[in-house]
Amino acid sequence: MAYKIIKGDLLETNADIICHQVNLQGVMGGGLALSIARKYPNVNKVYKDYKQKKLGEVCMVYTDDFIVANCFSQTEDFNTDYKAKLCIV
């Protein structure tokens, strides 16, 4: 599969969806997650309130600009579980 590297602000993309890794703690405290939480407070609220926080789950949140796919792939101690299987239905 070919890919293309684009430099710039991901939150200024014209993409339809942004997928990013989140933890099971409900904390958007750094990196891309923090940027999303600051610019789109509703994404942070939905993520915190999401009841099915478990590895492999995906919480999709619509914004005016794109969909944010919060992909649960960090364990309770904030380590990435590279074997977590994401299930998007």
Secondary structure, DSSP 8 states (H G I E B T S, - for coil): -------S-GGG---SEEEEEEETT----SHHHHHHHHH-HHHHHHHHH-S---TT-EEEEE-SS-EEEEEEEE-TTS-B-TT------
